[in-house]
C-alpha cells in the first residue's frame, strides 16, 4: 500500500526535506483559505507525516494557535506523549520564541523551516534560541528549505490583504447620493 504521507525509503535528506516542506506549504495554503497568515507545519517520524497544522489564532481566538503548536499538539496526541523524540517538524516560516520553546520542550530531533522572519524569528534571524548551550535540550535546525516559495506565499497574502483594505476604503469613500 502506498502511503502519500511517507517519503520513499531510498531518498536522500535534501529530497526528503523538500518533500515534507511541500506538505507544510499545503498546510499554509489552508491557513490562507481560512483568512489566517499562511504558515503551515508538519511533524514527521520515521519518514511519515504523523501530524499537520496551520495558523489558527484568529479562528480559534487563541494567540498560541500557531502552525507549529497545532502540529505539535496533534503529534503528541498521536504518540500519546508530550515528548516527541525522533520527530522532525517542518514549518514554512522561521519559528517565533513561543514555538521554539515548545519545540525544545517536545524534545524534537530536528526543525526545518522555509522562509526567515527578520522580525520575530529565533532560529537565527533575531536570535538563535536553539544555539544556547545553557539549555538542556538541543534541537538541530535547518533553514531555507524552499525559502523563496515560502516567502512568496506570505508576500502574496499580505499584498492581497493590502488590496482588500484599499478597496474597502475606496468603497467607503464613494459619494453615494441619498435617496
Secondary structure as GFF3:
##gff-version 3
##sequence-region A 1 179
A	DSSP	alpha_helix	13	33	.	.	.	ID=ss1
A	DSSP	beta_strand	40	45	.	.	.	ID=ss2
A	DSSP	beta_strand	48	54	.	.	.	ID=ss3
A	DSSP	alpha_helix	57	60	.	.	.	ID=ss4
A	DSSP	alpha_helix	67	79	.	.	.	ID=ss5
A	DSSP	beta_strand	87	93	.	.	.	ID=ss6
A	DSSP	alpha_helix	97	105	.	.	.	ID=ss7
A	DSSP	beta_strand	110	115	.	.	.	ID=ss8
A	DSSP	three_ten_helix	129	131	.	.	.	ID=ss9
A	DSSP	beta_strand	140	142	.	.	.	ID=ss10
A	DSSP	alpha_helix	147	172	.	.	.	ID=ss11
###
